[in-house]
């Protein structure tokens, strides 16, 4: 049986994923994907996997977001 917190985290993950794929701005999508990674870390923590949660938070939200944002700062941005 699924707990209320697990269901809420799953629903939030689906909503954030849909927002990330519907955004036109790449920087906004990177920021939303960082939030997705933080919520995923909370989901891993809820499943009693603190080592996986810590790795997800450090690599997914921290390093990956930093690398994406630094790569975007080196490119030109244009929007229609």
N, C-alpha and C positions, 0 to 999 in steps of 0.2 A: 504494500500500500504506500502510495506517495504522500509525503508529508506536505503541509501547506507551504513551508519555506522552500522546499525543493521545487514545488510547482511554480511558486512565484519567481524563483531564479530562472527556471526554464522558460517561463513566459517572457521575462525580461530579456533573456538571451535572444529569443526569437525576434522580439520587437527591435532590439538594437541591431541585429543582423539585417533585418529588412530596411532599417534606416540607413545602415552603412552602404548597402548595395543600391539604394535609391538616390543617394546624394550625388550631385554633379561636381561639387568641389572636392578635389582630391585631399586637400589638407583637412577638411571637415570629416571626410571618410576615415582618414588616419586617426584623428582624435576619437571618433566614435569606436573604431576598432580597438583603441587603447582602453576605452571604457568596457568594451566587450570582454577584453582579457581580464580586467579586474573583476568583473562579475563572474567570469569563468573560474577565477581563483577562489572566489567565495563559494562557488558550487563545489569545487574540489575540497575545500575545507569542510563543507557540510557533509561530504561523503567520507570524512575521517582520513583524508590523504594530505596531511600538512606539507609533506615534502614536495608533492606535485603542485600544491597550491602556491608554495613559495617559489618554485621554479617558474610557474605560469605568471606570477606577478612580476618577478624579476626580469624574465626574458620577454614574455609577451607584452606586458604593459610598459616596461622600462626600456630595455635595449632595442627592441623592434620599433617602438614608436620613435625613439631618438634617431635611429638610422633612417627611417622613412622621412621624418621631418628634415633631417640634414640633407638627404638626397633631394627633397623637394625644394630646399633653399638654393640648391645649385642649378635648378632648372627655371625656365621662364614659365610664368603662369598667364594663361589667357582664358577668358570665359566668354561664352556667347549668350 
